[in-house]
């Protein structure tokens, strides 16, 4: 019966409507990796697992997104933004570093922490034949030469993972391996991954392990009453072992226990295939949201692996995507940069592809978190900046508290302006009026209030008293700009006031819209010279640098429009100078970000080049972004390998920017494709205005564009052909076509197909 049930599931997958052929994008290896950062990754936004081999041991590195040590070391009662301004004016900065920066390095917490690992002694199974990650069903599978197999997944919607080992002896049972909280591993071998201190420095009490013949539970006390539980339950029949594992976290004073154990015991009653069925349904729906087809096979495969990872790490009810999300380092140390919530590019880049890939539920993970921690952020704003409104720490804990470290960026006055773009995009891509009224505009409103309060009027110009541009001049006093705000801060303030005005106008709040437009008009223009966008009025971008902070106005903010000749000249000059200063100080994410910058300039050839370099040089074999150049420094002097996710997801956005753009109010199909791309297509990419767009190009000519209006409204489409026919439902095609732009009015649910008359 179990076999028959599995066959039914398989057939359902084969005949699933709109199913994609994803097999060629799977990860496939002729052996298991012996490194955690090259493992097969599984996850559901809350729970994660990395499948790899450690010696003769099959290892599942287990993680949960909300496992955090939240002990605070940054003391904002001792200093504030005005005091920092005074210290900078006096050219005394060591006092600032002692209070704002030193605690981050001096203490191992606050930090993300790992959960545990499951191990199976597989010495008796012999040599692995091959291992794969099936991205369609989000399963890891291993096949041994002796006929033994492993199948495992982390359930897409429920808090457990499941595994099945077939043709194995009864001795192959799970063993719980706990993190090294009580072992002196200070002298951990340097694996070049930028790991933090040893876990034992957290000072935790020893955890407890309870087990019997078919069950293990591990309970680890943390700090301030926090604890967590990892449980596994299994059953053995004939030569097959099936098991379920789960992780539960407990806050102080919560009257909960045995949550993970009970989840395991409830689900072990079902066969593996029964558990798999619901999981596969979720992933089948996930993969129908959108698709792309490009002729560059390297980029095509990397793109689908990025979308797979997106589906693995983000859920609307889950914590936000941190540096490593649910794949915390499994090397006995704290994760790189404490695995924290980095808001000076890391979280922002991670959510870039969610909007145009039509994965708005996944993007809600971030806006939900930002909304939920806003009271904590308002408290921080009042305490540190001493004004009302809303700002967010650039480096934050799970509960939204500031962590400090390089305070020019971790306590920057414009962090919330960048984060607010996620509320703006969530609105523009969904056109959800309730979201606009209840969340997006209230959030932007409070960000704008803060920017009004923190800025000063000097000679009729609204400026920040201290400005910075991540991460130029690193953590020195020179990283503060006191004579003219940086282009980074100028762009973010211009975006925030402009977005607030647009939202207020859409809601009929004309008085508030006028207020924000007045604030916008008082901001300084961008600092520009022959190099394009400078860092600040007194500093050009004369060095290679990993962070493209001075180019924010191009992407992601879209404040400069390449359709306007003056803006196009600034964009082109900026990107020529970017090439001139070179890539030696770039990290992997710098290349994936640069792809979107070039795409906005309609330069598909350079956009493709940036993505090719990223995929070829800055990723591990399992597609994880490792920051450094893994081919010995061909493109960057950084050759280390700390795993972080933002570069992966910025890569996906780079591909999407080449295929579809809509930020200027015009839907632009294939705006930045390389000259050699002759056959391209995409389905259901999402444009601003809540339009789903599909398009196809054959032999270098666009043959069709389909548009569906999920909310109704007016779409302006740039036509990549001169002669067209069209078929429509609930859409009204404009009688006039100006500058190759056609205007279409839709009712909700309306569809239109524009075809090229070749």
DRENKOL-870750 format. One line per 4 residues: number of its first residue (from 0); their letters; for each residue x, z, y of C-alpha. Coordinates in steps of 0.02 Angstrom, whole numbers, always signed. Layout:
<pts>
NUM) a) X/Z/Y | ...
</pts>
This chain:
<pts>
0) xxxx) +0/+0/+0 | +143/+43/+120 | +223/-128/+88 | +57/-216/+120
4) xxxx) +34/-119/+282 | +205/-175/+343 | +162/-357/+301 | +4/-344/+409
8) xxxx) +108/-278/+554 | +232/-420/+533 | +96/-552/+533 | +16/-474/+686
12) xxxx) +181/-491/+777 | +206/-670/+722 | +36/-725/+785 | +34/-616/+941
16) xxxx) -29/-717/+1089 | +103/-767/+1216 | +239/-700/+1101 | +416/-748/+1151
20) xxxx) +557/-798/+1036 | +673/-654/+1074 | +779/-658/+917 | +923/-751/+999
24) xxxx) +938/-612/+1129 | +960/-473/+1001 | +1121/-375/+990 | +1204/-416/+825
28) xxxx) +1369/-349/+758 | +1461/-357/+592 | +1497/-171/+603 | +1436/-16/+692
32) xxxx) +1523/+30/+854 | +1634/+184/+852 | +1599/+222/+1034 | +1444/+301/+1110
36) xxxx) +1445/+181/+1259 | +1442/+31/+1142 | +1300/+99/+1034 | +1130/+23/+997
40) xxxx) +1016/+96/+1132 | +835/+151/+1105 | +717/+242/+1222 | +546/+270/+1300
44) xxxx) +585/+337/+1474 | +579/+518/+1414 | +679/+515/+1252 | +832/+412/+1210
48) xxxx) +947/+380/+1063 | +1114/+292/+1040 | +1152/+232/+864 | +1337/+220/+819
52) xxxx) +1468/+272/+693 | +1590/+416/+710 | +1715/+409/+566 | +1614/+399/+406
56) xxxx) +1462/+470/+496 | +1309/+378/+560 | +1268/+463/+725 | +1109/+468/+829
60) xxxx) +1154/+534/+1003 | +990/+609/+1064 | +937/+636/+1243 | +789/+687/+1349
64) xxxx) +768/+640/+1533 | +724/+812/+1600 | +867/+910/+1522 | +947/+977/+1680
68) xxxx) +1049/+1125/+1735 | +976/+1152/+1909 | +1086/+1296/+1969 | +1120/+1267/+2153
72) xxxx) +1292/+1279/+2233 | +1264/+1188/+2398 | +1218/+1319/+2530 | +1131/+1236/+2677
76) xxxx) +1110/+1404/+2763 | +1294/+1390/+2811 | +1292/+1222/+2898 | +1179/+1084/+2964
80) xxxx) +1185/+908/+3034 | +1213/+964/+3213 | +1358/+1076/+3162 | +1438/+930/+3069
84) xxxx) +1418/+824/+3226 | +1509/+958/+3326 | +1650/+972/+3199 | +1675/+784/+3201
88) xxxx) +1678/+786/+3390 | +1816/+919/+3383 | +1906/+816/+3250 | +1902/+963/+3131
92) xxxx) +1840/+907/+2962 | +1914/+1018/+2827 | +1782/+1148/+2870 | +1646/+1020/+2833
96) xxxx) +1723/+969/+2668 | +1738/+1150/+2611 | +1552/+1179/+2635 | +1476/+1009/+2599
100) xxxx) +1592/+926/+2475 | +1698/+1053/+2381 | +1554/+1138/+2287 | +1510/+975/+2199
104) xxxx) +1682/+968/+2118 | +1711/+1156/+2102 | +1560/+1189/+1991 | +1500/+1095/+1835
108) xxxx) +1319/+1110/+1892 | +1191/+1053/+1945 | +1200/+919/+1812 | +1110/+818/+1680
112) xxxx) +1149/+887/+1506 | +1145/+808/+1332 | +1027/+864/+1194 | +1109/+852/+1022
116) xxxx) +1149/+726/+886 | +1088/+687/+712 | +1218/+636/+586 | +1210/+557/+413
120) xxxx) +1359/+550/+297 | +1363/+367/+248 | +1531/+365/+159 | +1443/+329/-6
124) xxxx) +1356/+175/+65 | +1516/+78/+88 | +1543/-59/+214 | +1414/-112/+344
128) xxxx) +1358/-293/+324 | +1284/-306/+499 | +1194/-205/+631 | +1068/-264/+758
132) xxxx) +955/-212/+899 | +789/-303/+884 | +732/-305/+1066 | +559/-376/+1025
136) xxxx) +511/-220/+927 | +640/-101/+1002 | +713/-57/+833 | +892/-30/+779
140) xxxx) +929/-96/+605 | +1083/-78/+496 | +1117/-167/+333 | +1253/-113/+211
144) xxxx) +1334/-226/+85 | +1269/-117/-58 | +1088/-153/-7 | +1054/+6/+90
148) xxxx) +963/-15/+256 | +918/+88/+409 | +773/+57/+527 | +742/+170/+675
152) xxxx) +649/+172/+841 | +601/+288/+983 | +413/+277/+998 | +360/+182/+1153
156) xxxx) +225/+304/+1210 | +241/+463/+1108 | +379/+595/+1115 | +469/+563/+952
160) xxxx) +589/+451/+862 | +574/+392/+681 | +695/+329/+552 | +693/+258/+376
164) xxxx) +843/+240/+259 | +812/+137/+102 | +916/+130/-57 | +1014/+287/-17
168) xxxx) +1055/+440/-123 | +971/+607/-90 | +1133/+671/-13 | +1106/+560/+140
172) xxxx) +1005/+684/+242 | +1011/+724/+429 | +1132/+854/+496 | +1109/+929/+669
176) xxxx) +1263/+922/+781 | +1245/+1025/+938 | +1333/+995/+1104 | +1497/+1086/+1133
180) xxxx) +1424/+1220/+1245 | +1520/+1354/+1150 | +1681/+1264/+1106 | +1837/+1254/+1211
184) xxxx) +1856/+1066/+1229 | +1944/+1071/+1397 | +2079/+956/+1329 | +1960/+816/+1281
188) xxxx) +2050/+652/+1254 | +2035/+544/+1408 | +1924/+396/+1363 | +1933/+319/+1538
192) xxxx) +1747/+348/+1563 | +1759/+458/+1719 | +1679/+601/+1624 | +1656/+772/+1701
196) xxxx) +1713/+940/+1640 | +1691/+1007/+1464 | +1516/+1065/+1421 | +1576/+1241/+1378
200) xxxx) +1608/+1271/+1564 | +1420/+1283/+1589 | +1432/+1454/+1506 | +1277/+1442/+1398
204) xxxx) +1235/+1568/+1263 | +1249/+1504/+1087 | +1098/+1409/+1026 | +1005/+1448/+865
208) xxxx) +978/+1334/+717 | +841/+1357/+588 | +829/+1245/+437 | +759/+1223/+263
212) xxxx) +763/+1084/+135 | +668/+960/+245 | +679/+1026/+422 | +804/+1078/+557
216) xxxx) +765/+1152/+728 | +895/+1189/+862 | +849/+1292/+1016 | +974/+1299/+1158
220) xxxx) +955/+1418/+1306 | +1014/+1347/+1470 | +1014/+1422/+1645 | +883/+1515/+1745
224) xxxx) +763/+1528/+1599 | +773/+1345/+1551 | +789/+1301/+1366 | +760/+1154/+1252
228) xxxx) +722/+1120/+1070 | +778/+979/+956 | +690/+962/+789 | +696/+844/+642
232) xxxx) +585/+837/+487 | +608/+719/+340 | +540/+673/+170 | +621/+588/+21
236) xxxx) +534/+476/-106 | +620/+373/-239 | +774/+308/-147 | +701/+313/+28
240) xxxx) +714/+447/+162 | +596/+444/+311 | +607/+562/+458 | +543/+606/+631
244) xxxx) +639/+691/+772 | +583/+757/+940 | +648/+854/+1090 | +550/+975/+1199
248) xxxx) +603/+1060/+1360 | +542/+1228/+1422 | +545/+1296/+1599 | +557/+1479/+1642
252) xxxx) +399/+1579/+1609 | +318/+1438/+1509 | +226/+1509/+1359 | +275/+1368/+1241
256) xxxx) +375/+1359/+1082 | +398/+1248/+930 | +330/+1098/+1025 | +458/+977/+954
260) xxxx) +444/+1047/+779 | +255/+1029/+781 | +267/+849/+842 | +383/+811/+697
264) xxxx) +272/+895/+568 | +117/+805/+631 | +197/+634/+624 | +294/+650/+461
268) xxxx) +125/+642/+375 | +122/+456/+418 | +230/+322/+340 | +363/+238/+446
272) xxxx) +264/+76/+456 | +109/+168/+516 | +208/+250/+656 | +288/+85/+698
276) xxxx) +122/-4/+725 | +74/+80/+890 | +252/+68/+952 | +257/-119/+922
280) xxxx) +91/-145/+1011 | +164/-71/+1171 | +319/-180/+1163 | +215/-335/+1125
284) xxxx) +117/-304/+1286 | +278/-269/+1380 | +354/-436/+1334 | +200/-534/+1390
288) xxxx) +217/-474/+1569 | +339/-612/+1616 | +473/-728/+1548 | +614/-838/+1611
292) xxxx) +709/-984/+1536 | +873/-1041/+1611 | +1006/-1156/+1536 | +1150/-1033/+1557
296) xxxx) +1147/-948/+1386 | +1261/-805/+1439 | +1149/-758/+1584 | +989/-788/+1485
300) xxxx) +1039/-664/+1350 | +1103/-535/+1473 | +941/-549/+1571 | +832/-510/+1420
304) xxxx) +944/-364/+1372 | +920/-295/+1548 | +732/-311/+1536 | +739/-226/+1367
308) xxxx) +837/-81/+1442 | +711/-72/+1584 | +571/-51/+1457 | +674/+83/+1371
312) xxxx) +715/+194/+1521 | +563/+187/+1634 | +384/+250/+1618 | +267/+292/+1761
316) xxxx) +255/+474/+1704 | +442/+493/+1668 | +582/+556/+1781 | +671/+422/+1882
320) xxxx) +814/+317/+1816 | +971/+420/+1842 | +1148/+355/+1825 | +1138/+349/+1635
324) xxxx) +952/+386/+1615 | +914/+439/+1435 | +1085/+390/+1368 | +1191/+536/+1427
328) xxxx) +1374/+526/+1375 | +1408/+593/+1200 | +1592/+640/+1214 | +1589/+829/+1236
332) xxxx) +1594/+819/+1425 | +1474/+815/+1570 | +1418/+637/+1607 | +1502/+531/+1743
336) xxxx) +1455/+597/+1914 | +1350/+729/+1826 | +1221/+598/+1778 | +1130/+640/+1938
340) xxxx) +1002/+551/+2047 | +1114/+448/+2161 | +1017/+374/+2307 | +1155/+282/+2398
344) xxxx) +1128/+127/+2290 | +1110/+181/+2109 | +925/+222/+2100 | +881/+84/+2222
348) xxxx) +968/-54/+2125 | +893/+11/+1963 | +716/-25/+2021 | +749/-193/+2106
352) xxxx) +693/-302/+1960 | +533/-208/+1920 | +430/-289/+2056 | +456/-476/+2036
356) xxxx) +468/-460/+1845 | +287/-399/+1849 | +328/-226/+1782 | +241/-123/+1915
360) xxxx) +202/+19/+1796 | +388/+42/+1767 | +421/+42/+1954 | +295/+182/+1977
364) xxxx) +418/+299/+1892 | +517/+306/+2053 | +378/+313/+2181 | +290/+447/+2078
368) xxxx) +447/+553/+2075 | +480/+529/+2260 | +301/+578/+2297 | +307/+731/+2185
372) xxxx) +468/+800/+2262 | +422/+762/+2443 | +383/+944/+2484 | +556/+994/+2424
376) xxxx) +627/+850/+2526 | +532/+902/+2681 | +604/+1077/+2660 | +779/+1002/+2649
380) xxxx) +744/+894/+2803 | +691/+1044/+2906 | +836/+1154/+2847 | +979/+1031/+2864
384) xxxx) +923/+911/+3001 | +817/+1043/+3091 | +677/+920/+3130 | +508/+877/+3055
388) xxxx) +477/+725/+2948 | +544/+667/+2782 | +720/+629/+2722 | +788/+633/+2545
392) xxxx) +959/+691/+2482 | +1074/+548/+2437 | +1129/+646/+2284 | +986/+747/+2211
396) xxxx) +936/+853/+2063 | +783/+820/+1956 | +680/+934/+2069 | +739/+842/+2225
400) xxxx) +865/+971/+2288 | +1026/+915/+2374 | +1189/+922/+2278 | +1311/+878/+2416
404) xxxx) +1479/+792/+2392 | +1538/+659/+2515 | +1401/+713/+2635 | +1411/+557/+2743
408) xxxx) +1307/+481/+2602 | +1238/+627/+2501 | +1163/+700/+2660 | +1143/+538/+2757
412) xxxx) +1002/+528/+2886 | +940/+358/+2824 | +921/+389/+2636 | +732/+402/+2645
416) xxxx) +723/+239/+2742 | +802/+147/+2596 | +697/+238/+2466 | +541/+199/+2567
420) xxxx) +566/+16/+2523 | +503/+58/+2349 | +336/+114/+2422 | +332/-43/+2529
424) xxxx) +369/-156/+2381 | +245/-66/+2268 | +113/-104/+2398 | +165/-283/+2439
428) xxxx) +178/-337/+2257 | +16/-251/+2204 | -87/-257/+2366 | -165/-95/+2306
432) xxxx) -258/-29/+2458 | -281/+144/+2382 | -95/+157/+2353 | -65/+101/+2532
436) xxxx) -185/+230/+2602 | -144/+377/+2491 | +43/+359/+2462 | +137/+213/+2538
440) xxxx) +88/+234/+2719 | +90/+426/+2719 | +267/+418/+2649 | +327/+287/+2774
444) xxxx) +238/+381/+2914 | +337/+539/+2880 | +500/+441/+2862 | +467/+361/+3032
448) xxxx) +428/+531/+3108 | +596/+595/+3045 | +690/+445/+3115 | +605/+470/+3284
452) xxxx) +657/+651/+3284 | +836/+632/+3225 | +881/+487/+3341 | +928/+504/+3524
456) xxxx) +894/+390/+3672 | +1055/+332/+3757 | +1041/+204/+3897 | +871/+152/+3831
460) xxxx) +936/+128/+3653 | +881/+235/+3505 | +1034/+289/+3404 | +1087/+413/+3271
464) xxxx) +1210/+545/+3333 | +1314/+517/+3175 | +1313/+359/+3071 | +1397/+299/+2911
468) xxxx) +1408/+149/+2795 | +1424/+191/+2611 | +1559/+209/+2555 | +1679/+146/+2686
472) xxxx) +1823/+266/+2718 | +1763/+366/+2569 | +1755/+551/+2613 | +1865/+557/+2767
476) xxxx) +1812/+601/+2943 | +1831/+416/+2985 | +1679/+383/+2874 | +1574/+452/+3018
480) xxxx) +1542/+325/+3156 | +1512/+407/+3324 | +1528/+257/+3441 | +1392/+139/+3388
484) xxxx) +1283/+151/+3233 | +1332/+52/+3079 | +1240/-104/+3026 | +1188/-9/+2870
488) xxxx) +1095/+122/+2972 | +1030/-4/+3098 | +956/-110/+2959 | +874/+37/+2873
492) xxxx) +796/+104/+3032 | +735/-69/+3079 | +658/-88/+2907 | +573/+82/+2909
496) xxxx) +492/+64/+3079 | +442/-117/+3043 | +366/-74/+2874 | +273/+75/+2947
500) xxxx) +202/-38/+3084 | +148/-170/+2958 | +60/-41/+2850 | -26/+41/+2998
504) xxxx) -88/-127/+3061 | -155/-173/+2890 | -253/-10/+2888 | -323/-42/+3063
508) xxxx) -220/+96/+3144 | -169/-6/+3295 | -110/+143/+3398 | +10/+198/+3263
512) xxxx) +68/+20/+3234 | +108/+5/+3419 | +206/+169/+3412 | +317/+109/+3270
516) xxxx) +342/-61/+3351 | +399/+25/+3510 | +524/+127/+3410 | +583/-33/+3327
520) xxxx) +608/-118/+3495 | +720/+25/+3552 | +844/+5/+3409 | +1009/-85/+3438
524) xxxx) +1032/-261/+3373 | +1152/-295/+3232 | +1339/-290/+3268 | +1394/-470/+3238
528) xxxx) +1551/-575/+3266 | +1633/-725/+3185 | +1642/-627/+3021 | +1454/-606/+3021
532) xxxx) +1384/-432/+2998 | +1518/-305/+3042 | +1526/-127/+2975 | +1497/-60/+3150
536) xxxx) +1526/-123/+3329 | +1710/-71/+3324 | +1748/-117/+3144 | +1736/-278/+3046
540) xxxx) +1733/-281/+2857 | +1919/-315/+2843 | +1945/-249/+2667 | +1872/-278/+2496
544) xxxx) +1742/-145/+2460 | +1625/-101/+2315 | +1472/-64/+2423 | +1390/-206/+2520
548) xxxx) +1312/-81/+2640 | +1345/-185/+2796 | +1245/-329/+2720 | +1082/-233/+2693
552) xxxx) +992/-343/+2820 | +1016/-493/+2704 | +969/-407/+2542 | +876/-301/+2494
556) xxxx) +792/-278/+2663 | +765/-463/+2703 | +776/-436/+2891 | +874/-598/+2914
560) xxxx) +781/-756/+2864 | +886/-905/+2806 | +746/-1021/+2864 | +789/-974/+3043
564) xxxx) +948/-1062/+3105 | +1019/-912/+3198 | +992/-796/+3049 | +1061/-927/+2930
568) xxxx) +1222/-937/+3030 | +1242/-747/+3021 | +1209/-746/+2834 | +1330/-888/+2800
572) xxxx) +1468/-810/+2905 | +1444/-642/+2819 | +1457/-717/+2645 | +1608/-824/+2690
576) xxxx) +1693/-665/+2750 | +1640/-575/+2593 | +1734/-706/+2494 | +1882/-694/+2612
580) xxxx) +1904/-506/+2586 | +1895/-531/+2398 | +1834/-430/+2250 | +1983/-319/+2207
584) xxxx) +1891/-160/+2260 | +1724/-209/+2183 | +1636/-124/+2039 | +1521/-214/+1919
588) xxxx) +1365/-180/+2023 | +1451/-263/+2172 | +1444/-429/+2080 | +1262/-412/+2026
592) xxxx) +1213/-362/+2204 | +1313/-509/+2273 | +1210/-626/+2164 | +1054/-579/+2261
596) xxxx) +1147/-597/+2426 | +1197/-774/+2382 | +1023/-812/+2316 | +948/-763/+2483
600) xxxx) +1070/-885/+2564 | +1001/-1019/+2444 | +1173/-1032/+2365 | +1134/-1044/+2180
604) xxxx) +1310/-1093/+2126 | +1390/-935/+2193 | +1244/-829/+2134 | +1272/-893/+1958
608) xxxx) +1459/-862/+1972 | +1432/-680/+2020 | +1316/-652/+1873 | +1436/-737/+1752
612) xxxx) +1579/-626/+1808 | +1472/-472/+1789 | +1413/-515/+1614 | +1584/-573/+1555
616) xxxx) +1696/-439/+1629 | +1600/-281/+1672 | +1491/-247/+1521 | +1523/-171/+1351
620) xxxx) +1475/-267/+1193 | +1304/-182/+1194 | +1274/-246/+1373 | +1300/-77/+1460
624) xxxx) +1375/-92/+1635 | +1544/-1/+1632 | +1586/-16/+1818 | +1766/-71/+1790
628) xxxx) +1838/-241/+1741 | +1851/-233/+1552 | +1969/-382/+1542 | +2118/-298/+1622
632) xxxx) +2079/-325/+1805 | +2043/-510/+1818 | +1922/-482/+1961 | +1938/-298/+2008
636) xxxx) +2073/-166/+2017 | +1947/-45/+1939 | +1978/-50/+1752 | +1896/+114/+1699
640) xxxx) +1734/+119/+1598 | +1604/+243/+1662 | +1432/+185/+1606 | +1296/+176/+1740
644) xxxx) +1137/+72/+1740 | +1114/+8/+1917 | +1228/-143/+1891 | +1126/-196/+1739
648) xxxx) +962/-195/+1832 | +1032/-276/+1990 | +1089/-416/+1874 | +909/-447/+1820
652) xxxx) +854/-453/+2000 | +991/-579/+2038 | +918/-697/+1908 | +743/-673/+1977
656) xxxx) +799/-703/+2157 | +868/-871/+2103 | +699/-920/+2029 | +571/-848/+2150
660) xxxx) +572/-774/+2325 | +426/-716/+2432 | +493/-587/+2556 | +463/-697/+2709
664) xxxx) +278/-725/+2676 | +313/-891/+2591 | +319/-913/+2403 | +480/-1007/+2369
668) xxxx) +500/-1077/+2193 | +675/-1112/+2126 | +753/-1071/+2296 | +931/-1044/+2233
672) xxxx) +964/-1131/+2068 | +1135/-1206/+2031 | +1152/-1394/+2040 | +1189/-1406/+1854
676) xxxx) +1029/-1317/+1802 | +915/-1461/+1755 | +783/-1379/+1645 | +712/-1211/+1701
680) xxxx) +548/-1118/+1688 | +472/-948/+1716 | +303/-871/+1682 | +211/-736/+1778
684) xxxx) +347/-681/+1897 | +262/-582/+2034 | +268/-626/+2219 | +225/-521/+2369
688) xxxx) +39/-531/+2401 | +4/-491/+2217 | +20/-671/+2158 | +80/-714/+1983
692) xxxx) +184/-872/+1985 | +239/-987/+1846 | +343/-1144/+1868 | +435/-1276/+1770
696) xxxx) +576/-1396/+1811 | +623/-1540/+1696 | +774/-1652/+1717 | +807/-1581/+1889
700) xxxx) +630/-1607/+1956 | +497/-1474/+1979 | +346/-1533/+1881 | +220/-1392/+1904
704) xxxx) +183/-1228/+1992 | +43/-1111/+1936 | -19/-969/+2045 | -143/-833/+1997
708) xxxx) -210/-710/+2126 | -229/-536/+2054 | -307/-472/+2216 | -359/-628/+2311
712) xxxx) -291/-674/+2482 | -193/-815/+2562 | -35/-885/+2485 | +87/-998/+2575
716) xxxx) +190/-1102/+2454 | +343/-1206/+2492 | +320/-1367/+2394 | +475/-1431/+2305
720) xxxx) +394/-1603/+2290 | +306/-1725/+2407 | +163/-1793/+2302 | +48/-1676/+2209
724) xxxx) -112/-1658/+2113 | -196/-1492/+2089 | -324/-1402/+1984 | -396/-1237/+2041
728) xxxx) -521/-1098/+2006 | -584/-990/+2150 | -445/-1060/+2259 | -465/-1167/+2415
732) xxxx) -320/-1284/+2453 | -278/-1305/+2636 | -310/-1478/+2705 | -144/-1478/+2797
736) xxxx) +32/-1467/+2731 | +159/-1421/+2867 | +347/-1424/+2841 | +313/-1442/+2655
740) xxxx) +216/-1277/+2654 | +40/-1276/+2585 | -83/-1135/+2619 | -205/-1082/+2484
744) xxxx) -348/-958/+2500 | -393/-864/+2341 | -532/-755/+2280 | -481/-615/+2163
748) xxxx) -439/-693/+1995 | -419/-866/+2070 | -293/-987/+1994 | -216/-1151/+2046
752) xxxx) -93/-1273/+1969 | +7/-1389/+2080 | +80/-1538/+1987 | +212/-1660/+2044
756) xx) +156/-1841/+2041 | +317/-1911/+1971
</pts>
